Structure formats: C-alpha cells, structure tokens
C-alpha cells in the first residue's frame, strides 16, 4: 500500500538544491576532462549534466510556486505546477538527447584522436556520484509521492547512463586503438536512446496527473476503509480522489441511518473528515456528502 509521508515539501527543495550543486561541479569536471582528454562522449555527458541543472532549477521554482496558498482563482491551490515541471523536465531530456545525438553523428564522421585513459577514472567517479544522488532523490520522491521529484531523480539516472555509455565507448577505443576512435562517439549516440526512454518514463505519469487521472486503487481503497471504520457509516457510496502537487483532495459520499437528524449526520461527516485529514496520506481537504442508508 502506497502511504504518503507528511514530510514538508522543503525536503524536496533541499534534494533539488543538492542536485543542482552536484551537477554544476560535474559539468566543470566532465567538460574539462572531455576537452583535454579528447572525448566527445564525456563532453556530451557534461551537456547532459547541464540539462540536469536547468531542469532542477525549474523544479525548484515549481516546488516554491506550488506551495502558494489557495486563492480565489486557484481554489485547489497551485500544486499542478509540480507535474507540469515534471513534464518539462522530460522535454529537457529529449532536447538534450537530440543535441547530443546530432553532435555525436558529426564527430563520428570527423576523424579525431583517441581519448585519454584518465577519462575512465573521471567517469567511474561520476557514475558512483550520480547513482547515489539518484537513489537519494528517488527515495524522497517516493516518500512524498512527487512526480516532479521522481523526474529529477530519473534525470540523475540518465546522467549516470550516459556516463556508463561513455565509459564503455572510451574503453573500446583505448583497447583496440587506432581506427576505433569513433567508439567514443557511438557510445554517446547509444546513450541518447536511454535518455529518450527515461524522458517518456517521466512525461507519461506527469501528463496523467495534469489530466487529473485517478491515483492508484490502493490509495482510494485505503481512504474508503478509513471512512468505513466509523461506527455510524453504513456504506461508502462513492470516493473520488484527485492529486494536486504533493496533496490529495477527496470527494466522498457516505450512507448513514436515514432516521437520524441533520445535526447528527453532519457530526458524523465531520468526524470522518477529521479521521482522513489525520491519516498518513497527505490529504489536504475532504468534501463529504451524506446519503440515507436504505435496506
């Protein structure tokens, strides 16, 4: 069952800031190593890290905007900024893949020298750092059930993938020597396919959330079960849930004894609402409609 932590969105912002800080450092390391080490795959890898910085910066702004309180024009708040940011991050990945692929083809057709062996050490360090960063950010994204934070994590994973491809390409070029200089560039081209795959993996759930697709059946079932635990609730007739950023909004119909007065049924609805708001599901608001139970 997918329970949602009540951790504040500031945790997501801290993870994003860490990703920006690390990616900026890796851009410098990979860019300089690729230039002096004659490796286009490493330069392409630095470009992918540049896309990381842009997308993480976008996510940072989106998370800050999504925390704005509800107003007259946005009664459900501004949480949709979060999946919109996730979709844009996916588009950033596709754009980066196209740019890397275009230049890889150019370098394949242009004779150049073999890459330097020290670039392998640089890539090993980069792969370890990016994989650790992916796991850290993904853990936070799952805990907060944030598509944008998960998208940012996959961006770090795609960076690690391009580094692995570069590592393989440089290794082939160095092992076989003259005549295999292009292996480095073919590795960059291969990495583009993995980047595009990750991009669609990011865009699809973000688009579903933007279109108000229902959350997982486990979430809806768990919400209904909590409401059913109230002794005066005879039946949960309807439970509609929409996700807005890191929070859920619930619209529920419950059935109670038809002979009780309006005041009593109103109290039951409030008690059910309170039990849902205090559950570890990150529910922002609940609207409950009371129906008479018929045998």
Secondary structure, DSSP 8 states (H G I E B T S, - for coil): --------THHHHHHHHHHHHHHHHHHHHHHHHHHHTT-HHHHHHHHHHHHHHHHHHHHHHHHHHHTS---SS-TT-STHHHHHHHHHHHHHHHHHHHHHHHHHHHHHTS------THHHHHHHHHHHHHHHHHHHHHHHHHHHT-HHHHHHHHHHHHHHHHHHHHHHHHHHHHHH-TT-TTHHHHHHHHHHHHHHHHHHHHHHHHHHHHTT----HHHHHHHHHHHHTSTT--EEEEEEEEEETTEEEEEEEEEEETTS-HHHHHHHHHHHHHHHHTSTT-EEEEEEEEEEE--
